């Protein structure tokens, strides 16, 4: 860097070999100078002798121009010498740039498609989650609806059992329905409030059906033993606080029909007053009113019909006692085919039927006395033959009553002797 480059006037005349060597040294010095980070112009000016001579500066510029041309020529030669490699390198660089551009485009497209797929996966997973939740909700809803259907089916089965007179199954269905509606999972649903409130109505319907069946067994002209057994089995499934016993129900129906038949017989042979409609007269007429309105010629027919119905009640009561005796014997002989509750009901009803004979016969005597007291036994409206006929019918009724009460008196006689 410190070496001074001589001007053209200072250069010695020598051979071409020494000149080339000198030029090479100068070029090397210039290379070092121009590659260095110092101010080249300031260094060149410092190398010049002061005061500065314009010719020397021009010579230095001319010298550097020659060096520049030489360097450019060398560089051009070097470039031309390696042009094919340079062109190939440029092509490679261009190809790499093209590939890099294509890779960038592919990466951008891949990112975009990946983002779309990611969004699709997210949306799909969210949809799957929603569908999964919806499926669970629907499964829970279907389970609840299935339980609802089960409860409603119990209610439907209960109604069908009542309609088909399957009273034992109806009581079982009622108990199952009551237990189902009492569970906590059904308390929150107001839609089942009607079924819950209808339990009382169903139970009342069961009791009414059973009572009607006992009424038919007590007073009907036809006796269905299978239906009567079904009723007794149903009573065996009921607790004592849920309904009256079967024996008390039979007694109540028998006594009610004794009173009702007495009035119906009187109505059949009595004429309503002219100022009364038959419907109103049948509804509010009393036995004494019916007796006054009856023609004495109908006394015998009315009494005969009444006594016939009363005797039928006594016969049916006696038949039920005998039937229960037989069934108790069968149940005791084959206990495996008879439920203990049913056997107990058979015995209890038999006991109540036997013990209620006195009540039934007293109610018959009471109604007969009321009817006979309301009839106007006045001669000559009532003939002597008619009176004797009525007396004869009454005597027959008393004999039937004595026969009816014979086993009752026999069963009570040992107790009476012990009491004495």
URRA-V351946 format. One record per backbone hydrogen bond with DSSP energy under -0.5 kcal/mol. CO is the residue of the C=O (numbers start at 1). NH is the residue of the N-H. E is the energy in kcal/mol with one decimal. If there is no record, write none. Layout:
CO,NH,E ; CO,NH,E
//
This chain:
4,6,-0.7 ; 7,11,-0.8 ; 12,14,-0.7 ; 15,19,-1.7 ; 16,20,-2.0 ; 17,21,-1.7 ; 18,22,-2.3 ; 19,23,-2.7 ; 20,24,-2.3 ; 21,25,-2.1 ; 22,26,-2.6 ; 23,27,-2.8 ; 24,28,-2.2 ; 25,29,-2.3 ; 26,30,-3.2 ; 27,31,-2.8 ; 28,32,-2.4 ; 29,33,-2.6 ; 30,34,-3.4 ; 31,35,-1.9 ; 32,36,-1.4 ; 38,40,-0.8 ; 39,43,-1.8 ; 40,44,-2.6 ; 41,45,-2.4 ; 42,46,-1.8 ; 43,47,-1.6 ; 44,48,-1.0 ; 52,54,-0.5 ; 53,57,-2.0 ; 54,58,-2.5 ; 55,59,-2.6 ; 56,60,-2.5 ; 57,61,-2.5 ; 58,62,-2.8 ; 59,63,-2.7 ; 60,64,-2.5 ; 61,65,-2.1 ; 62,66,-2.2 ; 63,67,-2.5 ; 64,68,-2.4 ; 65,69,-2.8 ; 66,70,-2.7 ; 67,71,-2.9 ; 68,72,-2.9 ; 69,73,-2.7 ; 70,74,-2.7 ; 71,75,-3.0 ; 72,76,-3.1 ; 73,77,-2.8 ; 74,78,-3.1 ; 75,79,-3.0 ; 76,80,-3.3 ; 77,81,-2.7 ; 78,82,-1.8 ; 80,83,-1.1 ; 82,86,-2.4 ; 83,87,-3.7 ; 84,88,-2.8 ; 85,89,-2.9 ; 86,90,-2.7 ; 87,91,-2.7 ; 88,92,-2.7 ; 89,93,-3.1 ; 90,94,-3.2 ; 91,95,-3.2 ; 92,96,-3.1 ; 93,97,-2.9 ; 94,98,-2.8 ; 95,99,-3.1 ; 96,100,-3.2 ; 97,101,-2.6 ; 98,102,-3.0 ; 99,103,-3.4 ; 100,104,-2.5 ; 101,105,-2.4 ; 102,106,-3.0 ; 103,107,-3.0 ; 104,108,-2.6 ; 105,109,-3.0 ; 106,110,-3.1 ; 107,111,-3.0 ; 108,112,-2.6 ; 109,113,-3.2 ; 110,114,-3.1 ; 111,115,-2.6 ; 112,116,-2.5 ; 113,117,-3.2 ; 114,118,-2.9 ; 115,119,-2.8 ; 116,120,-2.7 ; 117,121,-3.1 ; 118,122,-2.8 ; 119,123,-3.1 ; 120,124,-3.1 ; 121,125,-3.1 ; 122,126,-2.6 ; 123,127,-2.7 ; 124,128,-2.9 ; 125,129,-2.6 ; 126,130,-2.7 ; 127,131,-2.9 ; 128,132,-2.7 ; 129,133,-2.7 ; 130,134,-3.0 ; 131,135,-2.8 ; 132,136,-2.4 ; 133,137,-2.7 ; 134,138,-2.9 ; 135,139,-3.0 ; 136,140,-2.6 ; 137,141,-2.6 ; 138,142,-3.3 ; 139,143,-2.4 ; 140,144,-2.5 ; 141,145,-2.9 ; 142,146,-2.7 ; 143,147,-2.2 ; 144,148,-2.6 ; 145,149,-3.1 ; 146,150,-2.3 ; 147,151,-2.2 ; 148,152,-3.0 ; 149,153,-2.8 ; 150,154,-1.9 ; 151,155,-2.1 ; 152,156,-2.5 ; 153,157,-3.1 ; 154,158,-2.4 ; 155,159,-2.0 ; 156,160,-2.5 ; 157,161,-2.6 ; 158,162,-2.0 ; 159,163,-2.4 ; 160,164,-2.2 ; 161,166,-2.9 ; 162,165,-0.9 ; 165,167,-1.1 ; 166,170,-1.9 ; 167,171,-2.4 ; 168,172,-2.1 ; 169,173,-2.7 ; 170,174,-2.3 ; 171,175,-2.3 ; 172,176,-2.5 ; 173,177,-2.7 ; 174,178,-2.5 ; 175,179,-2.4 ; 176,180,-2.4 ; 177,181,-2.5 ; 178,182,-1.3 ; 179,183,-0.5 ; 180,183,-1.0 ; 183,186,-1.0 ; 183,187,-0.6 ; 184,187,-0.8 ; 184,188,-0.6 ; 186,189,-1.0 ; 188,190,-0.7 ; 189,192,-1.2 ; 190,193,-1.6 ; 192,196,-2.5 ; 193,197,-2.7 ; 194,198,-1.7 ; 195,199,-0.5 ; 196,199,-0.9 ; 197,200,-0.6 ; 197,201,-0.6 ; 198,202,-2.7 ; 199,203,-2.6 ; 200,204,-2.5 ; 201,205,-2.3 ; 202,206,-2.5 ; 203,207,-2.6 ; 204,208,-2.5 ; 205,209,-2.8 ; 206,210,-2.6 ; 207,211,-2.5 ; 208,212,-2.7 ; 209,213,-2.3 ; 210,214,-2.3 ; 211,215,-2.3 ; 212,216,-2.3 ; 213,217,-2.1 ; 214,218,-2.1 ; 215,219,-2.1 ; 216,220,-2.0 ; 222,224,-0.5 ; 223,225,-0.8 ; 224,228,-2.3 ; 225,229,-2.5 ; 226,230,-2.3 ; 227,231,-2.1 ; 228,232,-2.3 ; 229,233,-2.7 ; 230,234,-2.0 ; 231,235,-2.2 ; 232,236,-1.8 ; 233,237,-0.9 ; 234,237,-0.8 ; 235,238,-1.0 ; 239,242,-1.4 ; 239,243,-0.7 ; 245,249,-2.2 ; 246,250,-2.5 ; 247,251,-2.2 ; 248,252,-2.6 ; 249,253,-2.5 ; 250,254,-2.3 ; 251,255,-2.5 ; 252,256,-2.6 ; 253,257,-2.4 ; 254,258,-1.9 ; 255,259,-1.8 ; 256,260,-2.7 ; 257,261,-3.0 ; 258,262,-1.4 ; 259,263,-1.7 ; 260,264,-2.4 ; 261,265,-2.6 ; 262,266,-1.7 ; 263,267,-2.7 ; 264,268,-2.1 ; 265,269,-0.9 ; 267,270,-0.9 ; 269,295,-0.7 ; 273,276,-1.4 ; 277,281,-2.6 ; 278,282,-2.5 ; 279,283,-1.6 ; 280,284,-2.1 ; 281,285,-1.7 ; 286,290,-2.4 ; 287,291,-2.4 ; 288,292,-1.6 ; 289,293,-1.6 ; 290,294,-0.6 ; 291,294,-0.6 ; 293,271,-0.9 ; 295,298,-2.7 ; 296,299,-1.3 ; 298,302,-2.7 ; 299,303,-2.8 ; 300,304,-2.8 ; 301,305,-2.4 ; 302,306,-2.5 ; 303,307,-2.9 ; 304,308,-2.1 ; 305,309,-2.0 ; 306,310,-2.5 ; 307,311,-2.7 ; 308,312,-2.0 ; 309,313,-1.9 ; 310,314,-2.0 ; 311,315,-2.9 ; 312,316,-2.7 ; 313,317,-2.4 ; 314,318,-2.4 ; 315,319,-2.7 ; 316,320,-2.5 ; 317,321,-1.9 ; 318,322,-2.2 ; 319,323,-2.7 ; 320,324,-2.4 ; 321,325,-2.1 ; 322,326,-2.1 ; 323,327,-2.5 ; 324,328,-2.6 ; 325,329,-1.9 ; 326,330,-2.4 ; 327,331,-2.8 ; 328,332,-2.4 ; 329,333,-1.9 ; 330,334,-2.0 ; 334,337,-0.8 ; 335,338,-0.8 ; 339,343,-2.5 ; 340,344,-2.2 ; 341,345,-2.1 ; 342,346,-2.4 ; 343,347,-2.1 ; 344,348,-2.7 ; 345,349,-2.9 ; 346,350,-2.0 ; 347,351,-2.6 ; 348,352,-2.4 ; 349,353,-2.9 ; 350,354,-2.4 ; 351,355,-2.4 ; 352,356,-1.7 ; 354,357,-1.1 ; 356,360,-2.4 ; 357,361,-2.8 ; 358,362,-2.3 ; 359,363,-2.3 ; 360,364,-2.3 ; 361,365,-2.5 ; 362,366,-2.5 ; 363,367,-2.4 ; 364,368,-2.5 ; 365,369,-2.5 ; 366,370,-2.4 ; 367,371,-2.5 ; 368,372,-2.8 ; 369,373,-2.2 ; 370,374,-1.5 ; 371,375,-1.2 ; 375,377,-1.2 ; 376,378,-1.9 ; 378,382,-3.0 ; 381,383,-0.6 ; 383,387,-2.2 ; 384,388,-2.6 ; 385,389,-2.4 ; 386,390,-2.4 ; 387,391,-2.5 ; 388,392,-2.5 ; 389,393,-2.4 ; 390,394,-2.4 ; 391,395,-2.2 ; 392,396,-2.1 ; 393,397,-2.2 ; 394,398,-2.4 ; 395,399,-2.2 ; 396,400,-2.4 ; 397,401,-2.4 ; 398,402,-2.6 ; 399,403,-2.5 ; 400,404,-2.4 ; 401,405,-2.2 ; 402,406,-0.6 ; 403,406,-0.8 ; 403,407,-0.5 ; 405,409,-2.6 ; 406,410,-2.2 ; 407,411,-2.2 ; 408,412,-1.4 ; 409,413,-1.6 ; 410,414,-0.6 ; 412,416,-2.1 ; 413,417,-2.3 ; 414,418,-2.2 ; 415,419,-2.2 ; 416,420,-1.9
//
